[in-house]
Every structure is written in structure tokens, then in C-alpha cells.
């Protein structure tokens, strides 16, 4: 009987400590997304301007700019941003940003 009571007390103490930490369980991680924009950039200077600014937008994980095709490919965390916010950030730099592809990775 003593062993049962000791085991029960140890269990209650451990569960109390776990609940007292106040940490909520983490939400399941969302898969990254990739969006490709058609833009009106026309030179390496334009590409550098987009690279220097969009790379530091919240949630951006990877950025690739193709000057010849006039495209900007962005891999981002959908929990932190979305394709519309990224398009707006590109437009704020003075370029067009038409989504031609938006997919889950």
C-alpha cells in the first residue's frame, strides 16, 4: 500500500510540474510554400533592389530572381506571411508582381 501511495504521489507531482510550466502544445508545422511572380524588372540593378529588400521580409526563406524571364521566386513560411503580402512588398519597391504560381512544397 505504501508503494502505491508513493507511486501515486510521484505521478501527481510530475503531472503538476508539467501543467505548471504553462507551455501550450505547439501547433503542427505548416509546410513551406513557393510563389513565383512575373515582374517588370529589367536589369541586375532591379534584381539587386528586390533581393536586398524582399529577402528580409518576415517569413521569407529563399529568394531567386531571373532577370531574363522577369520572375521572382520566393519560398516562404505561410505561418508568417502570404503571397499577397509579398506581392505588395514588391509593388512597394516600384515593380509589378503578378502571381503565376503558388504551391505548397
N, CA, C and O atoms as a Tinker XYZ file with bonds, in Angstrom:
   420  protein
     1  N      0.826000   -1.190000    0.000000    73     2
     2  CA     0.000000    0.000000    0.000000    64     1     3
     3  C      0.870000    1.254000    0.000000    63     2     4     5
     4  O      0.567000    2.242000   -0.669000    81     3
     5  N      1.983000    1.187000    0.784000    73     3     6
     6  CA     2.877000    2.340000    0.822000    64     5     7
     7  C      3.459000    2.615000   -0.559000    63     6     8     9
     8  O      3.554000    3.767000   -0.984000    81     7
     9  N      3.842000    1.562000   -1.247000    73     7    10
    10  CA     4.429000    1.727000   -2.579000    64     9    11
    11  C      3.420000    2.366000   -3.538000    63    10    12    13
    12  O      3.783000    3.225000   -4.342000    81    11
    13  N      2.176000    1.953000   -3.455000    73    11    14
    14  CA     1.149000    2.518000   -4.304000    64    13    15
    15  C      0.977000    4.008000   -4.026000    63    14    16    17
    16  O      0.897000    4.809000   -4.958000    81    15
    17  N      0.922000    4.378000   -2.759000    73    15    18
    18  CA     0.765000    5.786000   -2.398000    64    17    19
    19  C      1.976000    6.616000   -2.839000    63    18    20    21
    20  O      1.813000    7.740000   -3.314000    81    19
    21  N      3.168000    6.078000   -2.687000    73    19    22
    22  CA     4.378000    6.787000   -3.111000    64    21    23
    23  C      4.367000    6.962000   -4.633000    63    22    24    25
    24  O      4.686000    8.036000   -5.144000    81    23
    25  N      4.004000    5.917000   -5.335000    73    23    26
    26  CA     3.941000    5.999000   -6.801000    64    25    27
    27  C      2.881000    7.000000   -7.252000    63    26    28    29
    28  O      3.105000    7.769000   -8.187000    81    27
    29  N      1.725000    6.987000   -6.583000    73    27    30
    30  CA     0.657000    7.929000   -6.927000    64    29    31
    31  C      1.081000    9.358000   -6.644000    63    30    32    33
    32  O      0.797000   10.249000   -7.444000    81    31
    33  N      1.740000    9.597000   -5.546000    73    31    34
    34  CA     2.219000   10.951000   -5.203000    64    33    35
    35  C      3.272000   11.411000   -6.208000    63    34    36    37
    36  O      3.258000   12.567000   -6.631000    81    35
    37  N      4.174000   10.529000   -6.589000    73    35    38
    38  CA     5.203000   10.879000   -7.568000    64    37    39
    39  C      4.555000   11.233000   -8.901000    63    38    40    41
    40  O      4.963000   12.197000   -9.549000    81    39
    41  N      3.561000   10.473000   -9.314000    73    39    42
    42  CA     2.848000   10.751000  -10.564000    64    41    43
    43  C      2.167000   12.110000  -10.515000    63    42    44    45
    44  O      2.273000   12.904000  -11.449000    81    43
    45  N      1.468000   12.368000   -9.417000    73    43    46
    46  CA     0.768000   13.648000   -9.279000    64    45    47
    47  C      1.738000   14.818000   -9.260000    63    46    48    49
    48  O      1.455000   15.866000   -9.842000    81    47
    49  N      2.873000   14.655000   -8.603000    73    47    50
    50  CA     3.877000   15.725000   -8.568000    64    49    51
    51  C      4.421000   15.995000   -9.967000    63    50    52    53
    52  O      4.572000   17.150000  -10.364000    81    51
    53  N      4.713000   14.942000  -10.708000    73    51    54
    54  CA     5.250000   15.100000  -12.070000    64    53    55
    55  C      4.246000   15.760000  -12.993000    63    54    56    57
    56  O      4.605000   16.654000  -13.759000    81    55
    57  N      2.987000   15.332000  -12.932000    73    55    58
    58  CA     1.985000   15.939000  -13.810000    64    57    59
    59  C      1.723000   17.379000  -13.408000    63    58    60    61
    60  O      1.460000   18.226000  -14.262000    81    59
    61  N      1.793000   17.661000  -12.120000    73    59    62
    62  CA     1.623000   19.041000  -11.656000    64    61    63
    63  C      2.722000   19.943000  -12.175000    63    62    64    65
    64  O      2.465000   21.087000  -12.551000    81    63
    65  N      3.932000   19.441000  -12.199000    73    63    66
    66  CA     5.058000   20.223000  -12.713000    64    65    67
    67  C      4.881000   20.472000  -14.205000    63    66    68    69
    68  O      5.135000   21.579000  -14.680000    81    67
    69  N      4.453000   19.465000  -14.944000    73    67    70
    70  CA     4.256000   19.616000  -16.388000    64    69    71
    71  C      3.186000   20.655000  -16.687000    63    70    72    73
    72  O      3.369000   21.490000  -17.573000    81    71
    73  N      2.073000   20.618000  -15.963000    73    71    74
    74  CA     0.999000   21.575000  -16.200000    64    73    75
    75  C      1.354000   22.960000  -15.683000    63    74    76    77
    76  O      0.874000   23.960000  -16.216000    81    75
    77  N      2.180000   23.031000  -14.662000    73    75    78
    78  CA     2.558000   24.318000  -14.093000    64    77    79
    79  C      3.506000   25.092000  -14.999000    63    78    80    81
    80  O      3.649000   26.305000  -14.846000    81    79
    81  N      4.157000   24.412000  -15.940000    73    79    82
    82  CA     5.081000   25.114000  -16.820000    64    81    83
    83  C      4.343000   26.101000  -17.712000    63    82    84    85
    84  O      4.945000   27.064000  -18.186000    81    83
    85  N      3.049000   25.883000  -17.951000    73    83    86
    86  CA     2.242000   26.830000  -18.704000    64    85    87
    87  C      2.497000   26.810000  -20.204000    63    86    88    89
    88  O      1.979000   27.667000  -20.920000    81    87
    89  N      3.262000   25.881000  -20.687000    73    87    90
    90  CA     3.554000   25.830000  -22.113000    64    89    91
    91  C      2.410000   25.139000  -22.840000    63    90    92    93
    92  O      2.021000   24.018000  -22.508000    81    91
    93  N      1.892000   25.823000  -23.819000    73    91    94
    94  CA     0.841000   25.243000  -24.633000    64    93    95
    95  C      1.477000   24.321000  -25.663000    63    94    96    97
    96  O      2.605000   24.558000  -26.094000    81    95
    97  N      0.786000   23.303000  -26.050000    73    95    98
    98  CA     1.343000   22.434000  -27.082000    64    97    99
    99  C      1.494000   23.205000  -28.394000    63    98   100   101
   100  O      0.664000   24.050000  -28.729000    81    99
   101  N      2.560000   22.903000  -29.124000    73    99   102
   102  CA     2.821000   23.599000  -30.375000    64   101   103
   103  C      1.859000   23.131000  -31.456000    63   102   104   105
   104  O      1.492000   21.959000  -31.528000    81   103
   105  N      1.465000   24.078000  -32.291000    73   103   106
   106  CA     0.624000   23.735000  -33.434000    64   105   107
   107  C      1.469000   22.988000  -34.459000    63   106   108   109
   108  O      2.678000   23.207000  -34.542000    81   107
   109  N      0.858000   22.129000  -35.221000    73   107   110
   110  CA     1.643000   21.415000  -36.225000    64   109   111
   111  C      2.244000   22.390000  -37.232000    63   110   112   113
   112  O      1.608000   23.365000  -37.632000    81   111
   113  N      3.468000   22.110000  -37.627000    73   111   114
   114  CA     4.182000   22.988000  -38.545000    64   113   115
   115  C      3.557000   22.913000  -39.941000    63   114   116   117
   116  O      3.290000   21.831000  -40.463000    81   115
   117  N      3.334000   24.084000  -40.526000    73   115   118
   118  CA     2.805000   24.146000  -41.884000    64   117   119
   119  C      3.948000   23.983000  -42.871000    63   118   120   121
   120  O      5.041000   24.498000  -42.635000    81   119
   121  N      3.719000   23.278000  -43.971000    73   119   122
   122  CA     4.779000   23.163000  -44.973000    64   121   123
   123  C      5.029000   24.511000  -45.647000    63   122   124   125
   124  O      4.119000   25.328000  -45.790000    81   123
   125  N      6.275000   24.725000  -46.058000    73   123   126
   126  CA     6.614000   25.963000  -46.747000    64   125   127
   127  C      5.873000   26.033000  -48.071000    63   126   128   129
   128  O      5.425000   25.018000  -48.605000    81   127
   129  N      5.753000   27.248000  -48.592000    73   127   130
   130  CA     5.121000   27.477000  -49.883000    64   129   131
   131  C      6.102000   28.175000  -50.804000    63   130   132   133
   132  O      7.037000   28.836000  -50.354000    81   131
   133  N      5.875000   28.018000  -52.096000    73   131   134
   134  CA     6.691000   28.681000  -53.104000    64   133   135
   135  C      5.764000   29.475000  -54.014000    63   134   136   137
   136  O      4.788000   28.941000  -54.541000    81   135
   137  N      6.077000   30.745000  -54.193000    73   135   138
   138  CA     5.300000   31.590000  -55.089000    64   137   139
   139  C      6.249000   32.176000  -56.131000    63   138   140   141
   140  O      7.391000   32.521000  -55.826000    81   139
   141  N      5.755000   32.282000  -57.369000    73   139   142
   142  CA     6.532000   32.878000  -58.450000    64   141   143
   143  C      5.740000   34.065000  -58.980000    63   142   144   145
   144  O      4.555000   33.955000  -59.295000    81   143
   145  N      6.424000   35.204000  -59.070000    73   143   146
   146  CA     5.806000   36.431000  -59.572000    64   145   147
   147  C      6.403000   36.801000  -60.916000    63   146   148   149
   148  O      7.604000   36.649000  -61.136000    81   147
   149  N      5.551000   37.292000  -61.817000    73   147   150
   150  CA     6.012000   37.915000  -63.048000    64   149   151
   151  C      6.132000   39.403000  -62.739000    63   150   152   153
   152  O      5.179000   40.013000  -62.253000    81   151
   153  N      7.277000   39.984000  -63.013000    73   151   154
   154  CA     7.509000   41.393000  -62.690000    64   153   155
   155  C      7.961000   42.161000  -63.926000    63   154   156   157
   156  O      8.127000   41.593000  -65.005000    81   155
   157  N      8.154000   43.454000  -63.745000    73   155   158
   158  CA     8.654000   44.291000  -64.830000    64   157   159
   159  C     10.110000   44.709000  -64.594000    63   158   160   161
   160  O     10.548000   45.733000  -65.119000    81   159
   161  N     10.857000   43.935000  -63.816000    73   159   162
   162  CA    12.274000   44.251000  -63.628000    64   161   163
   163  C     12.998000   44.033000  -64.943000    63   162   164   165
   164  O     12.599000   43.184000  -65.741000    81   163
   165  N     14.064000   44.796000  -65.176000    73   163   166
   166  CA    14.714000   44.699000  -66.480000    64   165   167
   167  C     16.236000   44.647000  -66.436000    63   166   168   169
   168  O     16.873000   44.509000  -67.481000    81   167
   169  N     16.837000   44.754000  -65.242000    73   167   170
   170  CA    18.303000   44.728000  -65.185000    64   169   171
   171  C     18.770000   44.155000  -63.843000    63   170   172   173
   172  O     17.965000   43.883000  -62.952000    81   171
   173  N     20.074000   43.983000  -63.722000    73   171   174
   174  CA    20.640000   43.433000  -62.483000    64   173   175
   175  C     20.459000   44.395000  -61.311000    63   174   176   177
   176  O     20.381000   43.964000  -60.161000    81   175
   177  N     20.393000   45.665000  -61.593000    73   175   178
   178  CA    20.173000   46.650000  -60.525000    64   177   179
   179  C     18.773000   46.478000  -59.926000    63   178   180   181
   180  O     18.590000   46.566000  -58.712000    81   179
   181  N     17.801000   46.233000  -60.790000    73   179   182
   182  CA    16.433000   45.973000  -60.315000    64   181   183
   183  C     16.412000   44.701000  -59.457000    63   182   184   185
   184  O     15.798000   44.657000  -58.392000    81   183
   185  N     17.102000   43.671000  -59.956000    73   183   186
   186  CA    17.157000   42.403000  -59.219000    64   185   187
   187  C     17.807000   42.594000  -57.855000    63   186   188   189
   188  O     17.354000   42.028000  -56.860000    81   187
   189  N     18.869000   43.394000  -57.811000    73   187   190
   190  CA    19.554000   43.632000  -56.538000    64   189   191
   191  C     18.648000   44.380000  -55.561000    63   190   192   193
   192  O     18.656000   44.102000  -54.362000    81   191
   193  N     17.865000   45.334000  -56.081000    73   191   194
   194  CA    16.944000   46.087000  -55.226000    64   193   195
   195  C     15.894000   45.161000  -54.609000    63   194   196   197
   196  O     15.587000   45.258000  -53.421000    81   195
   197  N     15.351000   44.264000  -55.430000    73   195   198
   198  CA    14.360000   43.312000  -54.927000    64   197   199
   199  C     15.015000   42.347000  -53.944000    63   198   200   201
   200  O     14.464000   42.079000  -52.876000    81   199
   201  N     16.179000   41.828000  -54.297000    73   199   202
   202  CA    16.912000   40.892000  -53.434000    64   201   203
   203  C     17.192000   41.510000  -52.068000    63   202   204   205
   204  O     16.970000   40.877000  -51.036000    81   203
   205  N     17.675000   42.738000  -52.067000    73   203   206
   206  CA    18.058000   43.397000  -50.821000    64   205   207
   207  C     16.874000   43.688000  -49.909000    63   206   208   209
   208  O     17.034000   43.770000  -48.692000    81   207
   209  N     15.700000   43.843000  -50.482000    73   207   210
   210  CA    14.539000   44.200000  -49.668000    64   209   211
   211  C     13.627000   43.017000  -49.344000    63   210   212   213
   212  O     13.191000   42.874000  -48.202000    81   211
   213  N     13.337000   42.186000  -50.311000    73   211   214
   214  CA    12.388000   41.096000  -50.096000    64   213   215
   215  C     12.998000   39.963000  -49.266000    63   214   216   217
   216  O     12.282000   39.271000  -48.542000    81   215
   217  N     14.296000   39.775000  -49.368000    73   215   218
   218  CA    14.957000   38.710000  -48.604000    64   217   219
   219  C     14.764000   38.882000  -47.094000    63   218   220   221
   220  O     14.843000   37.909000  -46.345000    81   219
   221  N     14.515000   40.106000  -46.651000    73   219   222
   222  CA    14.370000   40.363000  -45.221000    64   221   223
   223  C     12.922000   40.538000  -44.782000    63   222   224   225
   224  O     12.658000   40.926000  -43.644000    81   223
   225  N     11.994000   40.256000  -45.669000    73   223   226
   226  CA    10.583000   40.265000  -45.274000    64   225   227
   227  C     10.344000   39.098000  -44.321000    63   226   228   229
   228  O     10.949000   38.035000  -44.459000    81   227
   229  N      9.474000   39.306000  -43.374000    73   227   230
   230  CA     9.165000   38.271000  -42.390000    64   229   231
   231  C      8.652000   37.006000  -43.085000    63   230   232   233
   232  O      7.735000   37.077000  -43.905000    81   231
   233  N      9.238000   35.855000  -42.761000    73   231   234
   234  CA     8.798000   34.575000  -43.281000    64   233   235
   235  C      9.501000   34.110000  -44.544000    63   234   236   237
   236  O      9.334000   32.957000  -44.942000    81   235
   237  N     10.289000   34.977000  -45.191000    73   235   238
   238  CA    10.969000   34.588000  -46.430000    64   237   239
   239  C     12.142000   33.680000  -46.095000    63   238   240   241
   240  O     12.981000   34.009000  -45.257000    81   239
   241  N     12.185000   32.522000  -46.771000    73   239   242
   242  CA    13.255000   31.555000  -46.531000    64   241   243
   243  C     14.233000   31.481000  -47.694000    63   242   244   245
   244  O     15.419000   31.225000  -47.487000    81   243
   245  N     13.757000   31.702000  -48.908000    73   243   246
   246  CA    14.627000   31.640000  -50.085000    64   245   247
   247  C     14.060000   32.570000  -51.143000    63   246   248   249
   248  O     12.848000   32.771000  -51.233000    81   247
   249  N     14.957000   33.132000  -51.940000    73   247   250
   250  CA    14.565000   34.099000  -52.964000    64   249   251
   251  C     15.460000   33.907000  -54.171000    63   250   252   253
   252  O     16.684000   33.868000  -54.046000    81   251
   253  N     14.846000   33.786000  -55.348000    73   251   254
   254  CA    15.609000   33.624000  -56.582000    64   253   255
   255  C     15.003000   34.544000  -57.640000    63   254   256   257
   256  O     13.795000   34.530000  -57.872000    81   255
   257  N     15.851000   35.336000  -58.270000    73   255   258
   258  CA    15.386000   36.291000  -59.270000    64   257   259
   259  C     16.008000   35.944000  -60.620000    63   258   260   261
   260  O     17.222000   35.772000  -60.730000    81   259
   261  N     15.167000   35.845000  -61.639000    73   259   262
   262  CA    15.612000   35.586000  -63.007000    64   261   263
   263  C     15.341000   36.849000  -63.828000    63   262   264   265
   264  O     14.195000   37.139000  -64.169000    81   263
   265  N     16.402000   37.596000  -64.141000    73   263   266
   266  CA    16.244000   38.843000  -64.889000    64   265   267
   267  C     15.742000   38.557000  -66.299000    63   266   268   269
   268  O     14.855000   39.257000  -66.788000    81   267
   269  N     16.295000   37.537000  -66.964000    73   267   270
   270  CA    15.893000   37.229000  -68.343000    64   269   271
   271  C     14.404000   36.895000  -68.456000    63   270   272   273
   272  O     13.743000   37.318000  -69.404000    81   271
   273  N     13.878000   36.137000  -67.492000    73   271   274
   274  CA    12.465000   35.756000  -67.520000    64   273   275
   275  C     11.577000   36.761000  -66.779000    63   274   276   277
   276  O     10.350000   36.688000  -66.845000    81   275
   277  N     12.209000   37.692000  -66.080000    73   275   278
   278  CA    11.498000   38.710000  -65.290000    64   277   279
   279  C     10.607000   38.066000  -64.233000    63   278   280   281
   280  O      9.443000   38.431000  -64.068000    81   279
   281  N     11.187000   37.092000  -63.518000    73   279   282
   282  CA    10.445000   36.403000  -62.470000    64   281   283
   283  C     11.168000   36.499000  -61.130000    63   282   284   285
   284  O     12.391000   36.626000  -61.060000    81   283
   285  N     10.373000   36.434000  -60.086000    73   283   286
   286  CA    10.884000   36.393000  -58.716000    64   285   287
   287  C     10.242000   35.179000  -58.057000    63   286   288   289
   288  O      9.018000   35.084000  -57.980000    81   287
   289  N     11.076000   34.243000  -57.578000    73   287   290
   290  CA    10.596000   33.036000  -56.892000    64   289   291
   291  C     10.910000   33.182000  -55.409000    63   290   292   293
   292  O     12.052000   33.440000  -55.031000    81   291
   293  N      9.897000   33.017000  -54.581000    73   291   294
   294  CA    10.062000   33.172000  -53.137000    64   293   295
   295  C      9.547000   31.929000  -52.433000    63   294   296   297
   296  O      8.426000   31.488000  -52.685000    81   295
   297  N     10.362000   31.364000  -51.552000    73   295   298
   298  CA     9.928000   30.285000  -50.661000    64   297   299
   299  C      9.687000   30.947000  -49.306000    63   298   300   301
   300  O     10.553000   31.653000  -48.789000    81   299
   301  N      8.510000   30.715000  -48.741000    73   299   302
   302  CA     8.160000   31.404000  -47.501000    64   301   303
   303  C      7.416000   30.497000  -46.531000    63   302   304   305
   304  O      6.889000   29.450000  -46.905000    81   303
   305  N      7.390000   30.927000  -45.281000    73   303   306
   306  CA     6.680000   30.235000  -44.213000    64   305   307
   307  C      5.262000   30.814000  -44.156000    63   306   308   309
   308  O      5.102000   31.983000  -43.807000    81   307
   309  N      4.230000   30.031000  -44.488000    73   307   310
   310  CA     2.873000   30.562000  -44.525000    64   309   311
   311  C      2.315000   30.951000  -43.151000    63   310   312   313
   312  O      1.283000   31.619000  -43.075000    81   311
   313  N      2.972000   30.549000  -42.086000    73   311   314
   314  CA     2.535000   30.968000  -40.750000    64   313   315
   315  C      2.951000   32.411000  -40.470000    63   314   316   317
   316  O      2.421000   33.041000  -39.555000    81   315
   317  N      3.898000   32.939000  -41.252000    73   315   318
   318  CA     4.420000   34.283000  -41.001000    64   317   319
   319  C      4.056000   35.305000  -42.071000    63   318   320   321
   320  O      4.065000   36.506000  -41.802000    81   319
   321  N      3.738000   34.853000  -43.271000    73   319   322
   322  CA     3.382000   35.779000  -44.350000    64   321   323
   323  C      2.560000   35.033000  -45.390000    63   322   324   325
   324  O      2.306000   33.837000  -45.248000    81   323
   325  N      2.150000   35.736000  -46.425000    73   323   326
   326  CA     1.431000   35.087000  -47.528000    64   325   327
   327  C      1.828000   35.732000  -48.846000    63   326   328   329
   328  O      2.534000   36.740000  -48.867000    81   327
   329  N      1.371000   35.149000  -49.937000    73   327   330
   330  CA     1.780000   35.607000  -51.262000    64   329   331
   331  C      1.305000   37.023000  -51.559000    63   330   332   333
   332  O      1.974000   37.753000  -52.290000    81   331
   333  N      0.167000   37.424000  -51.010000    73   331   334
   334  CA    -0.344000   38.781000  -51.248000    64   333   335
   335  C      0.522000   39.834000  -50.547000    63   334   336   337
   336  O      0.779000   40.898000  -51.111000    81   335
   337  N      0.966000   39.548000  -49.342000    73   335   338
   338  CA     1.835000   40.478000  -48.621000    64   337   339
   339  C      3.180000   40.620000  -49.324000    63   338   340   341
   340  O      3.735000   41.715000  -49.405000    81   339
   341  N      3.699000   39.502000  -49.833000    73   339   342
   342  CA     4.966000   39.557000  -50.548000    64   341   343
   343  C      4.816000   40.325000  -51.859000    63   342   344   345
   344  O      5.705000   41.087000  -52.239000    81   343
   345  N      3.696000   40.127000  -52.550000    73   343   346
   346  CA     3.438000   40.875000  -53.782000    64   345   347
   347  C      3.364000   42.371000  -53.483000    63   346   348   349
   348  O      3.894000   43.188000  -54.236000    81   347
   349  N      2.717000   42.715000  -52.399000    73   347   350
   350  CA     2.618000   44.131000  -52.009000    64   349   351
   351  C      3.999000   44.713000  -51.700000    63   350   352   353
   352  O      4.270000   45.869000  -52.025000    81   351
   353  N      4.860000   43.927000  -51.082000    73   351   354
   354  CA     6.217000   44.389000  -50.781000    64   353   355
   355  C      7.000000   44.649000  -52.072000    63   354   356   357
   356  O      7.778000   45.600000  -52.150000    81   355
   357  N      6.790000   43.800000  -53.080000    73   355   358
   358  CA     7.449000   44.018000  -54.371000    64   357   359
   359  C      6.883000   45.266000  -55.035000    63   358   360   361
   360  O      7.634000   46.062000  -55.600000    81   359
   361  N      5.570000   45.445000  -54.973000    73   359   362
   362  CA     4.944000   46.642000  -55.557000    64   361   363
   363  C      5.417000   47.914000  -54.861000    63   362   364   365
   364  O      5.581000   48.952000  -55.501000    81   363
   365  N      5.633000   47.832000  -53.560000    73   363   366
   366  CA     6.128000   48.998000  -52.819000    64   365   367
   367  C      7.508000   49.447000  -53.304000    63   366   368   369
   368  O      7.891000   50.603000  -53.122000    81   367
   369  N      8.250000   48.524000  -53.923000    73   367   370
   370  CA     9.561000   48.870000  -54.477000    64   369   371
   371  C      9.445000   49.479000  -55.878000    63   370   372   373
   372  O     10.443000   49.923000  -56.447000    81   371
   373  N      8.234000   49.499000  -56.429000    73   371   374
   374  CA     8.015000   50.101000  -57.730000    64   373   375
   375  C      7.922000   49.121000  -58.884000    63   374   376   377
   376  O      8.020000   49.528000  -60.042000    81   375
   377  N      7.735000   47.847000  -58.600000    73   375   378
   378  CA     7.651000   46.819000  -59.638000    64   377   379
   379  C      6.272000   46.171000  -59.623000    63   378   380   381
   380  O      5.571000   46.203000  -58.612000    81   379
   381  N      5.892000   45.585000  -60.749000    73   379   382
   382  CA     4.658000   44.818000  -60.789000    64   381   383
   383  C      4.926000   43.465000  -60.131000    63   382   384   385
   384  O      6.075000   43.041000  -60.017000    81   383
   385  N      3.871000   42.800000  -59.706000    73   383   386
   386  CA     4.017000   41.481000  -59.075000    64   385   387
   387  C      2.756000   40.679000  -59.325000    63   386   388   389
   388  O      1.830000   40.694000  -58.513000    81   387
   389  N      2.720000   39.976000  -60.451000    73   387   390
   390  CA     1.588000   39.139000  -60.804000    64   389   391
   391  C      1.940000   37.677000  -60.467000    63   390   392   393
   392  O      2.943000   37.149000  -60.945000    81   391
   393  N      1.117000   37.046000  -59.655000    73   391   394
   394  CA     1.369000   35.664000  -59.252000    64   393   395
   395  C      1.120000   34.744000  -60.442000    63   394   396   397
   396  O      0.028000   34.731000  -61.012000    81   395
   397  N      2.147000   33.972000  -60.812000    73   395   398
   398  CA     1.967000   32.994000  -61.884000    64   397   399
   399  C      1.980000   31.563000  -61.338000    63   398   400   401
   400  O      1.592000   30.628000  -62.038000    81   399
   401  N      2.422000   31.394000  -60.099000    73   399   402
   402  CA     2.426000   30.079000  -59.471000    64   401   403
   403  C      2.493000   30.263000  -57.962000    63   402   404   405
   404  O      3.238000   31.104000  -57.461000    81   403
   405  N      1.711000   29.471000  -57.248000    73   403   406
   406  CA     1.730000   29.488000  -55.775000    64   405   407
   407  C      1.411000   28.075000  -55.322000    63   406   408   409
   408  O      0.277000   27.617000  -55.460000    81   407
   409  N      2.408000   27.378000  -54.778000    73   407   410
   410  CA     2.217000   25.978000  -54.421000    64   409   411
   411  C      2.884000   25.634000  -53.102000    63   410   412   413
   412  O      3.797000   26.317000  -52.638000    81   411
   413  N      2.391000   24.542000  -52.513000    73   411   414
   414  CA     2.957000   24.017000  -51.274000    64   413   415
   415  C      4.178000   23.158000  -51.623000    63   414   416   417
   416  O      4.167000   22.418000  -52.607000    81   415
   417  N      5.212000   23.264000  -50.817000    73   415   418
   418  CA     6.402000   22.442000  -51.042000    64   417   419
   419  C      6.332000   21.158000  -50.244000    63   418   420
   420  O      7.250000   20.340000  -50.309000    81   419
